[in-house]
Amino acid sequence: MIHVRFEGRSYDIAEGQLGIAKSMNDIVVKQQLAKYFDVAPERFTSYVIDRTTNRNLIIRPEAVYG
């Protein structure tokens, strides 16, 4: 499962819907997300991809503290 936080909303999407394999690098994952959401790939430039121990991906905006 891929968990995505995008434009203030949370999405749970199966890998097959995005054409993403967990072994893909971050750049390819972000490109696939841009296609899925029909936005420019640059929208995901600052996003972070967390790979959990249960093999899920969590894709979220970079957190800014301070």
N, C-alpha and C positions, 0 to 999 in steps of 0.2 A: 504494500500500500504506500502511496505517496501522499503526504499531508502538505498542503500548500496554503500559505497565508498570502493573499493577494488583494490589494485595494480594500483592506479592512475586512475581508471575508475569509473564511476557512473552507477549504475543499479537501475531500478525501477522494483520491482518484486511483484507480487500478493502473498498474504499470502498462498494461496492454493498451489502455485508452490513449496513453501518451506516446507509446512507442519507445519507452524508456526501459533499459535494463540497469539493474543496480550497479553493474560493473562499468557503466559509462562514466566518463569524466564530467566534471562540473559544467564545463563549457557546453558540451553536447546536451546535457540535461536542461540547461537554461534555454538553449535554442529550441528544444522540443516543447518546453513550457510556453515560449513565446508563440509558437505555431498553434498550440492548443487554445490559448487565450486570444489569439489573433491580434497580437501587439508586436511592436518592434522589439527585437532581442535585447536592446539596450535597457529596456525596462527592468530586466533581471540582473543587470551588471552588479549591483551592490547587494544582491540577495545571498544568503548563506545557505549551504546545503549541509544538514546534519545527517550523518549516517548512523542509525541506532544499532544497538546490539541485536535487536530482533529483525534486522535487515530492512526496516522501513526507512524511507527518506522523509525528512522534514525540511521544507523549503520555505524560508521566511526572510523578511527584510532584515538587514543588519541592525542590531540593537545599538542605540546610542545612549550612553549614560552621562549624566553630569550637567 
